[in-house]
Amino acid sequence: MEQEPLAVPSPSISAGSAEGTMVQEDVVREILARLERGERVKRIARELGVDKKTVKRWRHLGGWRAQRRRRRQQLEPFREFITRRGPEVGWNAAVLHRELVTLGFGGGYLQVQRYVKPRRDERRWATVATIRFETGPGEQAQVDFGQLRVWIGERPETVHLFVFTLGYSRRCFAYGYPHERLPVLLDGHERAFRHFGGVPLACLYDNPRTQVLGRTAGAVVWHPVFEDFARYYGFTPRACQPYRPQTKGKVESGVKYVKRNALAGRRFASWEEVNAWLETWCCTVADTRVHGTTHARPIDRFVAEGLTPLGQRPAYCYARVQTRIVPPDALVAIAASRYSVPVRYVGRTVSVQETATHYEIFAGAESVARHAKAGRHAVVMDRAHYAGLLRPDAPGTPLAPPQWDPTYRQLGEVLVRDLAAYVAVAEAGGAA
């Protein structure tokens, strides 16, 4: 007897799809027909590409029993809460599920996730859309770092690019460093101020840990040294909203421009050569091209910037001080590398002052050594620091006899005289 067609919605295809429903229905009809013929469950599952448990389930049920899905209906009483609360938590399904449970919801996390996904997708534009904000002359600069692998000498190095872009003219300054710590940040600012000959009224930043310690009641908590640096030069530091780097798009574009134009495919002999080229590139290329947004050359618009002049102000005094005891090899350990000092300071306590590019070592108030920063695990030695250090057992070193042994002459040292003295005595005797 022919069995009536069964309405079996496919679990993987929408129930509204006629094609998906017919395919699933045919599979179920085939399973039931084979079971009636007495075929083994294992064979049916293998030939139809279904699980053995599926075949056994249909054998137990004997036909399809439609089940109404109530997942969405379970969330219907909470629709208003989800609509109002969702934007406040960024449509975070985990947070919404946790809070819904406290309100009496008995469903699972995946139900909430499927429910909020289309609503979250509808608001995705809010995370990327922004309003172009132009600043007047001298009002603002934007500052950021970028990283790029560059061949320096015989190996590739990660160059951390400090990029400082003036908001009105779009003039930029770039300098390469081996890291992004606070001394580098301060040094980059001072170099940029000297390059432009002045200071803008405000500087806009992301939220790096070297500058921003956190936020309290919506206010930025700045690193005290950086805050003092800003007061010293008379500019106001401003931070972007967290996770909104596009609000400083001028410098974001500037970092890409430096990477793709100034350093693409380049190789340098030293860090000094890298930065010499960046300075030349800023003045001869970046300043003189026609900018895509302003349709003018940055160097031409810079005339109207009106930055606050530096005047005779000396550089900001910042030094990170550490103390060390000089070991027997006169190599002081600093930041996983070792730097030499004169050997006469072995065993003494010295202080190390760190700047952006150098280490200076002091014994009391006297500067005894100054070294450029090297990479990790490097050994930096100045031969002059080891002058006068005698190693009697070194190969090829001639041995000198003791000259001041008080008993040596008493043992019968032969007095050595010049032969001219004997000649003079002989001549005097012959004359007599």
C-alpha positions in Angstrom: 0.0 0.0 0.0 1.4 3.4 -1.0 2.3 5.6 1.9 1.1 9.2 1.8 3.7 11.9 1.3 5.1 13.3 4.6 5.7 17.0 5.2 9.3 16.9 6.6 11.1 20.2 6.9 14.9 20.0 6.4 16.9 20.9 9.5 19.6 22.5 7.3 17.3 24.4 4.8 14.6 26.9 5.6 11.2 25.3 5.9 9.9 27.8 3.3 12.1 26.2 0.6 10.0 23.7 -1.4 13.1 22.0 -2.8 14.6 21.4 0.6 11.3 20.0 1.9 10.9 17.5 -1.0 14.4 16.2 -0.7 14.1 15.6 3.0 10.7 14.0 2.5 12.0 11.6 -0.1 14.8 10.5 2.3 12.3 9.8 5.0 10.0 7.8 2.7 13.0 5.8 1.5 14.1 5.0 5.0 10.6 3.8 6.0 10.2 1.8 2.8 13.5 0.0 3.3 12.7 -0.7 6.9 9.4 -2.3 5.8 11.4 -4.5 3.4 13.5 -5.7 6.3 16.8 -4.1 5.4 19.4 -3.7 8.1 19.8 -0.3 9.8 23.5 -0.1 9.1 23.1 -0.7 5.4 20.3 1.9 5.1 22.4 4.5 7.0 25.5 3.8 4.8 23.7 4.0 1.5 21.5 7.0 2.2 24.4 8.9 4.0 22.5 9.4 7.3 23.3 8.4 10.9 22.2 5.1 12.2 20.5 6.9 15.1 18.4 8.8 12.5 17.2 5.5 10.9 16.3 4.1 14.3 14.4 7.2 15.2 12.2 7.0 12.2 11.7 3.3 12.8 10.5 4.2 16.3 8.3 7.0 15.3 6.9 5.3 12.2 6.3 8.6 10.5 7.0 12.4 10.8 5.5 14.2 13.7 5.6 17.9 13.2 7.1 19.9 16.1 6.6 23.6 16.5 9.7 25.6 17.2 9.3 27.8 20.2 12.8 29.3 20.5 11.8 32.7 19.2 8.5 32.6 21.1 10.5 32.1 24.3 12.2 35.5 23.7 9.1 37.3 22.6 8.2 38.4 26.2 11.7 40.0 26.5 11.7 41.7 23.1 11.3 45.2 24.6 14.1 44.6 27.1 16.4 43.4 24.4 15.6 46.3 22.1 16.4 48.8 24.8 19.3 47.0 26.5 21.0 45.7 23.3 22.6 49.0 22.2 23.9 49.7 25.7 25.9 46.5 25.7 26.9 46.6 22.0 24.5 43.7 21.3 26.7 41.4 23.2 24.7 38.1 23.3 26.6 36.7 26.3 25.8 39.8 28.5 22.2 39.8 27.3 21.7 36.1 28.0 23.2 36.5 31.5 20.8 39.4 32.3 17.8 37.6 30.7 18.3 34.6 32.9 17.9 36.9 36.0 14.6 38.1 34.5 13.2 34.6 34.1 14.4 33.5 30.7 14.9 29.7 30.5 16.5 29.3 27.1 20.1 29.0 26.1 22.8 31.3 24.9 22.6 30.3 21.2 18.9 31.3 21.1 19.9 34.8 22.2 22.8 34.9 19.8 20.6 34.0 16.9 18.0 36.6 17.9 20.4 39.6 18.2 22.6 38.8 15.2 20.4 40.6 12.6 20.0 43.5 14.9 23.7 43.8 15.5 24.4 43.6 11.8 21.9 46.4 11.2 24.0 48.7 13.5 27.4 47.7 12.2 27.7 50.9 10.2 28.0 52.8 13.5 31.4 51.2 14.2 33.0 52.4 11.0 31.2 55.6 10.0 32.8 58.9 11.0 32.5 62.6 10.3 35.4 64.4 8.7 36.8 66.9 11.1 39.1 69.7 9.9 41.2 71.9 12.2 42.4 75.4 11.7 46.0 76.5 11.4 48.2 75.6 14.3 45.3 74.0 16.3 46.1 70.4 16.2 48.6 67.7 15.4 48.0 63.9 15.3 50.6 61.5 16.6 50.9 57.7 16.1 53.4 54.9 15.7 53.6 52.3 12.9 55.8 49.2 12.6 57.6 47.9 9.6 60.3 45.3 9.0 63.3 46.9 7.3 66.7 45.5 6.3 69.4 47.3 8.4 72.9 45.9 7.8 72.7 42.2 7.4 69.4 41.4 9.0 65.8 42.7 9.1 64.8 44.9 12.0 61.4 46.0 13.3 61.4 49.8 12.8 58.9 51.6 15.0 57.9 54.7 13.0 57.0 57.8 15.0 54.8 59.9 12.7 53.7 63.5 13.7 51.2 65.1 11.3 50.0 68.7 11.4 46.3 68.8 11.0 45.9 71.9 8.8 48.9 71.8 6.4 49.3 67.9 6.5 53.1 68.4 6.9 54.5 65.3 8.5 57.6 64.3 10.4 58.8 60.7 10.7 61.6 59.1 12.7 62.5 55.4 13.3 63.1 53.8 16.7 63.7 50.3 18.0 60.8 50.4 20.4 57.9 52.7 21.5 58.7 53.3 25.2 58.3 56.7 26.9 61.8 58.1 26.3 61.2 57.5 22.5 57.9 59.2 22.6 59.3 62.3 24.2 62.3 62.3 21.9 60.1 62.0 18.9 58.0 65.0 20.0 61.0 67.2 20.5 62.5 66.3 17.2 59.2 67.1 15.5 58.9 70.4 17.3 62.5 71.3 16.1 61.7 70.2 12.6 58.6 72.4 12.4 60.1 75.2 14.5 57.1 75.3 16.9 54.4 73.6 18.8 50.7 73.2 18.0 47.9 74.0 20.5 46.9 70.4 20.9 48.0 66.9 20.0 45.7 63.9 19.4 46.7 60.4 20.3 45.4 56.8 20.5 45.4 55.3 24.0 48.9 53.8 24.3 50.0 52.6 27.8 53.0 54.9 27.6 50.7 57.9 27.8 47.3 56.8 29.0 47.0 55.1 32.4 43.2 54.8 32.3 40.0 56.8 32.5 38.2 58.0 35.6 34.6 59.3 35.2 35.2 59.8 31.5 38.4 61.8 32.0 41.8 60.6 30.7 44.4 59.8 33.3 47.7 60.7 31.7 51.1 59.3 32.6 52.6 62.0 35.0 55.8 62.3 33.0 54.0 62.8 29.7 51.6 65.3 31.3 54.5 67.3 32.7 56.1 67.2 29.2 52.9 68.6 27.7 52.8 71.4 30.2 56.5 72.2 29.6 55.9 72.7 25.9 52.5 74.3 26.3 50.2 71.9 24.3 47.0 70.1 25.3 47.1 66.3 24.9 43.8 64.7 23.8 43.0 61.0 23.4 40.7 59.3 21.0 37.7 57.3 22.3 38.8 53.7 22.9 38.6 51.5 19.8 38.0 54.5 17.6 41.4 55.1 15.9 39.6 56.5 12.8 39.1 59.7 14.6 42.8 60.5 14.0 42.6 59.5 10.3 45.2 62.1 9.2 48.1 60.4 10.9 46.7 56.9 10.2 47.0 57.8 6.5 50.4 59.4 7.2 51.8 56.2 8.7 50.7 54.2 5.7 52.2 56.8 3.4 55.6 56.6 5.1 55.6 52.8 5.0 54.6 52.5 1.3 56.4 55.5 -0.1 59.5 56.2 2.0 60.6 52.7 3.1 59.1 50.3 0.6 61.9 47.9 -0.6 64.7 49.9 1.0 67.8 48.7 2.7 70.1 50.7 5.0 73.5 50.3 6.5 72.6 51.6 10.0 69.8 53.2 12.0 71.4 56.6 11.4 71.1 56.1 7.7 67.4 55.2 8.1 66.6 58.4 9.9 68.8 60.6 7.7 66.7 59.3 4.7 63.4 59.8 6.5 64.3 63.5 7.2 65.3 64.0 3.6 62.1 62.2 2.4 59.9 64.4 4.6 61.4 67.6 3.1 61.8 66.6 -0.5 58.9 64.3 -1.1 56.2 64.5 1.5 56.2 68.3 1.8 56.2 68.9 -1.9 53.5 66.5 -3.2 50.0 67.7 -3.8 47.9 66.3 -1.0 44.9 64.2 -2.0 42.5 65.9 0.4 43.6 69.5 0.5 44.7 69.6 -3.2 47.7 71.7 -2.2 51.3 71.1 -1.2 51.8 70.8 2.6 54.8 73.1 2.5 52.6 75.8 0.9 49.8 75.5 3.5 52.4 75.4 6.3 53.0 79.1 5.9 49.6 79.7 7.6 50.1 77.2 10.4 51.2 79.7 13.0 52.8 77.3 15.5 53.9 78.5 18.9 57.6 79.2 18.6 60.0 77.2 20.7 62.2 80.2 21.4 65.3 79.5 23.6 63.6 76.8 25.6 66.1 74.0 26.4 65.1 70.3 25.8 62.9 68.7 28.4 65.0 67.0 31.0 64.0 63.4 31.4 66.2 60.5 32.3 65.5 57.1 33.7 68.1 56.4 36.4 69.2 52.9 37.4 72.1 51.8 39.6 74.6 49.0 38.9 77.7 47.5 40.5 80.6 47.3 38.0 81.6 43.6 37.6 85.2 42.4 37.1 85.0 42.5 33.3 83.9 46.2 33.5 80.7 45.5 31.5 77.6 46.9 33.1 74.4 45.0 32.4 71.6 47.2 30.9 68.4 45.9 29.2 69.8 42.5 28.4 73.0 43.9 26.9 76.4 44.9 28.4 78.2 48.2 28.1 81.8 48.9 29.2 83.1 51.5 31.7 86.8 52.3 32.5 88.3 49.3 34.4 89.2 51.5 37.4 85.6 51.5 38.4 85.4 47.7 38.9 83.5 47.0 42.1 82.0 50.5 42.4 78.4 51.5 42.2 77.5 53.5 39.2 74.2 55.1 38.0 72.8 54.6 34.5 70.8 57.4 32.8 68.7 56.3 29.9 67.6 58.6 27.0 65.8 57.8 23.8 69.0 56.8 22.0 71.8 56.4 24.5 72.9 55.2 27.9 75.2 57.4 30.0 76.9 56.0 33.0 78.0 58.1 36.0 80.2 57.5 39.0 78.9 60.1 41.4 78.5 63.3 39.4 81.2 62.3 36.8 80.2 60.9 33.5 82.5 57.9 32.8 80.9 56.3 29.7 78.3 57.0 27.0 77.0 54.4 24.6 74.4 54.3 21.8 71.7 51.8 22.5 72.3 48.4 21.0 70.1 45.4 20.4 69.4 42.7 23.0 72.3 40.5 24.1 74.9 42.8 22.6 78.3 43.5 24.1 79.4 47.1 23.6 83.1 47.7 24.5 85.2 50.9 24.2 88.9 49.8 24.0 90.0 53.0 25.7 88.2 51.8 28.8 90.7 48.9 29.1 93.9 51.0 28.5 96.7 50.1 31.0 95.1 46.8 31.9 98.1 44.3 32.1 97.6 40.6 31.7 101.0 39.0 32.4 99.7 35.6 31.3 98.4 36.7 28.0 100.1 35.0 25.0 102.9 37.1 23.4 103.3 39.4 26.4 107.1 39.8 27.1 108.0 39.2 30.8 109.9 42.0 32.5 112.2 41.0 35.5 111.6 42.6 38.9 113.6 45.8 39.1 113.3 46.7 42.8 114.1 43.5 44.7 116.2 44.8 47.7 118.1 41.5 48.0 118.9 41.1 44.4 122.1 43.3 44.3 123.4 41.7 47.5 123.5 38.4 45.7 126.2 39.7 43.4 124.7 41.7 40.6 127.3 42.5 38.0 127.6 46.2 37.4 127.2 47.0 33.8 129.2 50.0 32.5 129.5 51.7 29.2 132.8 50.6 27.4 133.5 54.2 26.7 134.4 54.6 30.4 137.2 52.0 30.1 138.5 53.6 26.9 138.8 56.9 28.7 140.7 55.3 31.6 143.1 53.6 29.2 143.9 56.7 27.3 144.5 58.6 30.5 147.0 56.0 31.7 148.9 56.0 28.3 149.3 59.7 28.4 151.0 59.4 31.8 
